[in-house]
C-alpha cells in the first residue's frame, strides 16, 4: 500500500532532494498512486490540483527591520572579507572565490558571481565587491517593499551590537580609563578607525578612496565619544525626594519612572502599552506594589524580630503574619495576669504607680463600652451585655484577678464572637466592632498590670495594630488575592485612626501614614497583571537577539533588548542605586557612562557611512 503524500513530503529523503527532483517526485507520485484512482476524463484537472496542493510553500517574508539588523551585524564580517580581497594577491583571491562557489553548491555559502548581468567578467576583488553591492541592493528593495525609506537605523543598530564591533570595544586597555582625555580620545579614535575599516564599501566610488573616507570619519566620531561621555557622567546626580527615600528605606522596589517622578513616570506609564517592553514595565510596577504589601507586614513582624519568608505574598503573607504575631502573644500569655480593677482609687495620693490623672481601670472601660452599646437594637445590645458580663467579667475571680490561661480563653472567645457577628447585617457588624474594643481594652490592661513584660507586650500589640491595617486594606473591594493598592492601604490607615475627628490622619501622623502617603504618590494606582510568557522569557534571558521577532517588529531591537533588562529585579535595583545614591551610586553611574565609550567608539562606523555616503546604499 502506497504511503500518504504527507509521509513522503516529511521524509528526510524527500527533503534532501533539489527543487527539480522534488517536482519529479511529485509527478511520479501522482502518476503511480493518484492517477489510477481518478477517471480518465478528470486526469488533467486532478493533476493540476495535486501539483498545486503539493507545491513547496514559499517561506514567509522576513520583516525588513529584522533583515536590516541581521545585515548590520554581518557588515563587519563582509567588510573584513572585502578588505582582504583588496590586499591579497589576485590569484589567492580567485582561488578563494572558486572554493566559495564550490561550497555554495551545498548551501554552505552564497555564490560569488563571475559576471555582471550585462555579461562583463568579474574576477578577484571586483567579484566580491559585487557581492557586497548585491546584498545592499537586495536589502534596499526589501525596505522599499515594506514602505521604509531614509536612514536605515535598524542596520546601524546591527552594526553597533555586532560581535565584531563588540570585540573591538573589548580590546580597550584598562589603564586608558584613568588616562588624560587626550589619550582617551586617541584610543577611541583608533577604535573608530578599526571599526570603519571593517565596514563594507557598496558605492561605485574607488575602493581605496571610499575606505579612506570611512576610516577618517569613523576615527573622528570615535574621538568625540569620550568627550560626550565625560559630559554626561558629570551631570549625573542622585534624586533627592522624601517619598522615594521613605519607600526605598522600607525595602520597596521602585521602577526608574517611580524614582524620577513627573514626566518620566508619565512616560513610563504610557510605555506599558508597548508590546514586550510594556509587559516588563507592568511586571516591575506590580513588584513595587507587592513589595509595599510585604513591607507593611515586615514592619509588623519586625516588632517580634521576624520577617516574611521569601516568596510569600498576598493572602499567604497576611496569614503568616497573623499566625506569627498570635503565636508570640500566646507564648507570652502564660506569664501574664489580669486585674479587673487595675487602676488605683481615684482619691489615692500621687506616688509610685499613681499619676495626677489616674488611669481608667479595665472594669471602667468595659462599662464605657456597655454605655456606647445602649443605642443598639435590643438583640444586639443584649448580646454585647452577655459577652461583657459572662464571657469577660464572669471569668475573673471575686477579687478581680485572672491567670494567663483564663485571659487566653477570654480572648479566644472574643475573637470567635467578633468573627461571627462581622458577617451579619449592619447592627451585627457594629456589635463586632464593640467586641473588638473589649479585646483592645483587655490588651491595654495587660500591658498596664504586667510592667515586667510591658515592653514585649507593647511590641506585640504594635505589630498587631500594624497588621490589622494591612488586613483591612487586603479585604477592600478589588484587592486581588489579598494584594492591596497604595490607595487601599491609605484608606485603611485613615479608617484605623481612632483619634477624634481623625485628627492624626489630618495631621499626617496616623499609624502607617508615612508609608501610605509616599506609596500613594509614587506607586501605580492599580495592580498591573504579571505580564506575559514573553516577558518571562526576556527576564530569563532566553530571547537574546530574537526579542524583536517575538515583538512582531513593532519596537526597535535596542529597546526590546535594553528596557526589559532594566525592569527585572536586578535591573531596578541597579537603577535605584544609580539614581539615588551619592557618592558611590553617582560615581558608579558616571563610571558606567565613561565605560561605554569604547562601545560607542567601536560603533562609529555606521554613522560615518551616513556622513561619507560610502555604504549602505543611496539612503535619503
N, C-alpha and C positions, 0 to 999 in steps of 0.2 A: 504494500500500500504506500502511495506517494506521501511524502511529508507535506504538511500545510506550508504555504508560502512564507508565513511568518517565521516558521522554524528555519527555513532556508535563509531568509533575509538576515536573521540574527546570528547565523553560524559564523565562526571565525574564518572558515574557508571563503565564504561569500564576501565578507567584509575586507578580505585581503586582496580581492580582485581589483583590477583597474576599472575605471568607468566604462570603457568599451567592453571589457569582459563581463561586467555586470549586466550590460544591456543584452549581450549574447545569452547569458544565463537566464535572464527573464524571458527572452524569446523562446529558448529551448524548453523552459518550464511550461510556458503556455502551449507549445506545440505538443508536448508529450503528456501533460497532465490535464490541462484545462480544455483544449480543443476537442478531445474525444467525447466530452460531455455536453458539447454545445451543438445545436442544429447547424447544418452547413450554411443555411441562409443567414445565420446570425454571427458567423465567424468573424467577419470584419469588424462589426461593432463591438463584439466581445474582446477582440484583440486590442482595439483602441482603449477600451475601458480598463482592461487589465494592465496595459503598459502605462496608462496614466496613473492608475492606482498604486502601482509598484515603483513608479519613478522615484529616484532619490530625492528626499526633501532638502531644499536649499536651507543651509544654516541661517538662523535669524541674524539680521544685520546688526553688527556691533554698534553700540552707542558711540557716536563720533567723539564725544568727550573722553570716553574710556580709551578709544583708539589714540587720541591726542596724548593722553598721559603715558600710554604704553610707548608711543613713538618717542616722546620726550625722554623716557627712561633709557631707551635704546640709542638715542642720539650720540652719547659719548662713545659707545662701542662702535657705531658706524663711523663717527669722526676719527677715532683712533685707527680703524682699519683703512679709512680713506687716506689718512696721513701716511701710513706705511706704504701704500701703493705709489705715493709720490716720492718716497725717499729710497725705496729698494730698487735694485736693478730690474729693468723691464722683463727680462727672462724669468726672474724669480716671481714677479707679479703674474705673468702669463701662466706659469706652472700652477700657481695658487688658484688662478681663475678656473683652470681646467679641473683641478681637484674639486673645487667648489661645485662646478657643474655636474661632475660625476656623482657627488653626494646628493645633489638636488634631485636626481632621478629616484632616490629612495626617500624623498621628503624630509631630508635632514637639513637642507639649507635652501635659500632662494636662488633661482637661476640668475647668473650674470649674463646679460645679453651680449652677443658678439657682433651685433649690427644694429643700426638705428632703424626706425620704421621706414625710412627712405632707402635703406639698403647700404648705408655707409658703414664700413667695418669699424668695430670698436675693439681696441686692444689695450692691454696694460691698465694704467691708471684711469684712462678715459672710460673704460668699461665699467669700473667701479664708480666713477663719478656719475655715470648714467643710472646706476642702481640707486644712489642717494637721491638723485633728481626724481626718479620714478616713484620712490617711496613718498617723497614730499608731495608730488603731484597727486598721487592716489589719496593721500590724507586730505589734501585741499578739496578734492572732488567730494569726498565723504562729508566734509564740513559744509560745503555749499549745499549738498543734498539735504542736510539737516537744518539748513537756514542759518548756519553760523558763519559770520564774516568778521573781518577785522583781526586784531591780535589774538593769537591762539594762547590764551593764558593757561589752559589746561596742559598744553605741551610744555610751556615754560615751567609749570609746576612739576611735570615729569622730569624735566632737566634737573631741577633743584633737588628732588628726592632720589634721583638716580644713584644706585650704589657706587657707580664710578666717581661721581662728584663727591659723594659722601666719603669715599676713600681719600680723595684729595684733601678734604677738610680734616680728616682724622690724622693726617701727617703733620699737623701743626706742632712744633716743639713746645713742650710745657713751659720752657723758660720765656717764651715770647709773651706769655700772659702778663709778666711783670716788666716787660721791656718798655722803653720810651715809645711814644706814639709814632714817631718817625719809623722806628724799626717795625712796629706792628703794621703800619701802612705798607711798608716794603714787603713784608711776608705775605700780607693779604693780596698785594698786587701780584706777587708770584703765583699765589693760588689761583687768582682770577685768570692770569695768563695761561696757566696749565689747563684750566677749565676751558678757556677759549680755544686752545689747541685741539681739544677733543670734540669740538663742535663740527658737524658736517657742513661742507660748503655745497649749497644746492643752487646757487645762482650761476649765470653764464659767464661771470667775471673770471679772469685768470685766477687759478687756484692759489698761487703764491701771494698775489695781491689781496685776494679776499681773506686768506688766512691771516695775513699780517694785520688787516683791519680788525678781525675778530680778536686776535691776541691783544692788540693795543687797547681796544675798547674794554675788554674784559679785565685787563690789568688796572685800568683807570677806575672802573666801578669797584673792583676788589679793594683798591687802596682807600676808597671812600667809606667802606664798610666799618672799619674800627672807629673812625671818627663819629659816624652816626650812632654806633653802638654805645660809645662813651657818653654822648649827649643824653641818650635815652636812659642810661644807667644812673646818671646824675640826678635826673628828675624824679626817680622813684622815691616815694615817701610812704610811710605807714598810714593807715586810716584811723584817725582819732575820733571814735564815735562811742558814746557811753552805752548805747543799746547793744551795739556789736560786742563791746568789751564784756558786758554782763552775760550775754549769750555764750560767748566762747569760754568765759570763766566757768560757766555751768556745764561745759562739755558738750554744747550743742553744735552740731555740724552745720556750717553755713556755706552756701554757694558763693562764687565770686560776685554775682549781682547783689546778693543779700548783704555782703560785706560792704560793697561800694555804695549801694543805695541809689536813689534818684534815677537819672536817665539810664544808668547801667542796669538797674534792677528791672525797669520797664522794658528795656531791650531784651533782657534775658527771659522775661515772662512771654514776650512776643515770640521769641525763638522756640518756645515749646511746641509750636505748630509745625515746625520743620521736621520732616521725616528723619529718623535716626538721631540727629542732633537733639531734637525735641524730647525723644524718649530718655536720653541721658540726663537732660536738664530736669525733667519731671521726676526721674528717679532720685536725683540729688535733692530736689525740693521735698520729696516725700521723706527722704532720710533725715532732713532737717526737722520735720515735724515729729517723726518717731523719736529722734534724739531729744526733742523738747519733752515729750511724754516721759521718756526714761530718766531725763534729768530731774523732773519733779519727783519721781518715785525714788530716785537715788538720793535726793536731798532728804526725803523722809527716812529712808533706810540708813542714811549716814548718822542719824541720831542714835542708832544702836550698832554703829560700826559695821554695817553691811552694805552691799550693793547688789544690783541685779546681775544674775549670771549672763554671760554673753549670749546673744541670740533671742532673748525674751523681748516681746513687745506686746502692746495692746492688752487684751483680756488676760493673757498668761502673766504678763508683768504685774498687772494690778493684783491678781490672785496671789502671786508670790509675795508681794509687798504686804498685803493684808495678813497673810499667814505668818510672815516673819515678825511683824510687829505684835501680832497676837501671841505668838509663842514667847516672845521676850516678856510680855506682860504676864502671861501665865506662869513663867518661871519666877517672876518677882512676887506674885500674889501671896504665896505661902509665907513669905517673910513679913507681910504687912498685917495690920489690924485696923479695924474700923471703929469710929466713935460717932454715935448719932448726935451727941451734944458736944461737938469738938471745940466750940468757941468758949472762952471764959465768960463768966457772968458779966452782964453789961455794967454793973456797978463796981467791978474789980478795978483796983488802982493800977495805973500803968506800971509795967515792970517786965520781967523776963516772960516772953511769950504773950504779952498783952500790949496792944498799941493803944494810942489815944482814941482810935476808932475801931473797936473790937470787930473781928470778923464775924460774918453770918455763919451760924452752925449749919451742919448738913440738914438737921431737922427743920430749921427755919427755911432753908432753901426749898425743901420739899413742900412746906406749907405755901410758899410763894407760887410754886408750880401748880399746886392744888387750886389756889385762888384764880390763876390765869385760865385754868380749865373749867371754871364755873360757867363760862359762856358757851360751852359745848352742848350739843343736844344731850338729853338725859342718858341715852345708852352709852355714848362715848364718854360722858362725864363720869358715869358710874364705873366704867372700865378703868379710867385713869385713877379714880379714888381706890379701886380694888388693888391695882398694881402698887400704888404708893403704900397703902396700909398693910396689905397682906404680903406682897412679894418683896417689899423693901423693909419698911419699919418692923414688920412682923418677924423678920429674920434676925433682928438684933435681940440681945438679951434684955432682961428688965433693967439692967444697968446701962443699956445703950451701947453695948460692945458687940463686936463681930470678929471672927477669925478670918484668916486669909481664905480658907476653904469656903466659908459662908459667903464672903464677898464675891468669890468666883461664881458661886451658884446664883447670886443675885444678878450679876452682870450677864450671865448666860440667859437667864430668864428675861431680862430687859431686852437683850438682843433679839431673842425669838419673838417677843411681843411686838417690838418695833417693826420687825420684818413682816410679820403677819398683817399688821394694820396698814403698812406702807403700800400694799397692793389694793386697798379698798378705795372707797369714794373720798371726796374732799374732806369730810369730817374725820374719817378714819386716818387719812394722811396727816391731818392736824394733830390727831391723837398720837400718831407715831412720832411726830416732832416733839411732843411733850415728854414722851418716854425717853427720847434721846437726851433731852435736857436733864432728866433724872439721872441718867448714866453719866453725863458730864459733871453734874454736881457731886456724884459719888467719887469720881476721879479727883476732883478738887479736894474733897475731904481727905482722901487717902494721901495726897501729897502733903496736906497740912499736918496730919497726925502722925506721919512717919518721916520725921526730919532726917533720920539716918539713911533713908532710901529716897529722899526727896529729889536729889539730882538725877538719879537713874529713872525715877518715875516721870519726872518733868520731861526728860528726853523722849521717853516712850510716848507720852501724851503729845509732845510737839510733833513727833513723827506721824502719829495717828491723825492729828489735825491736818497736816500737810497732805497725807494720803487721802483723806476724805475730800479735799478739794479736787484732787485728780480723779477720784472715784465719781464725784458729781459731774465733772467735765466729760468723763468717758460714758456716762449714762445719758448725755444730751442726745436729742434727736439728730440723726445724721452722723453720729460718731461711729465710723465703720470698724467693726471688730475691736471696739474698745480703744481706738486711737482717736484722740480729740485734736481739734484745730486750736490755734492760738486764741481765736475769738471765744471758743467754747471754754477754754481754760480761764480766760479773762472774766467771763461771765460767772464762772464757778467761784472765782476769787471774790467777786462782788457779793454773790449770794452767801458766802461763808462769813462775811463781815458782820459781826454781832454788835458793833458799836451803834450808838443812837444816830439815826438818820444816815447810816453808812458813812459816818464821819471819817473813819480810817481810809476807806476806799476813795472818798472825795479828796483826801489829802495825799493819796498815793502811798499810804503806809500799811495797807491791809496785807495780811499774810499771803505771800506768794505774788504780790502785785509787782514787785521789782522785776520778776522774770516774765510775768504775763504781759506787762506793758511793753517790754522790749521785744518779746516774741511777736506781739500783735503788730508792731511797727515794721518788722523786718521779714518774718516768715510768710510763706504762701498762705492766703486766707482759706484755702481749701486743701484737702488731702489728695494730691495727684495719684494716679494709678502707678503701678510699679514698672511701667514701660513694657516693651515687647520682647519677644525672644531675640530679635535683632540687637536690642540694647544689651541683653545679657551676653550675647556673643562678643560684642565690642568690648565690654568690661572684662571678659575672659581673655581678651587679646587674640581672638580667633579669626577676626575679619582681615586684619592686615591691609594689604593693598586692594582687597576686593570690597572694601566698605562702600565704595562709590557704586559698584554694581548692585549691591543689595539695596541701596537707597534709590534705585531707579534712575540714577543720573540727575536727580533734582538738585542736590547740593554739590558744591565743589569738593574735590578729593581732599584738599587741605583741611577744610572744616570738618569733613566726615571723619578724618583721622585724628585731628587735634582736639576738637571740642569734646567728644566722648571721653577721652583720656582725662581732660580737665575736670570732668564731673564724676569720676569714680571717687571712692572714699579717699584713696591715696592722693588723687588729683586735687580734691577740695581741701584736704589737709595741707598740701603744699601751697596752694593759692592763699590760704589763710595765713600761713607763716610769712609768705612773701609780702602780702598786703598789710599785715598788722604789726609785725614785729620790727623793732629797730633797737640797736644797730644790726643785730645778727640777721634778721629777716631781710631788711633793706639791702644789706651788704650782699646777702646770698642772691637776691634778685638781680642786683647790679652785676654780680659775677656771671649770672646766667645770661644776661643780655650781652655782656662783653664776650662770654664764651661762645655765643652764637656767631660771632664774627667770621670764624673760618668757614662755617656752612654758608653764610651769606656771600662771602667772597668766592667760594667754590661754585656757587650758583649764579655768578655774574655773567657767564657766557650767554645764556638765552636773552638776557636784557641787552647785551652788547649787539646781538644779532638784529634787534629792533632798531638800534642806532645805526648800524652799518648796512643793513639790508643784505647780508651775505648768507642768510639761511632762512629756513622755514618758509619758503615760498614768497610770493609777492603779496604780503599782507598789507591791508589798507589801514 
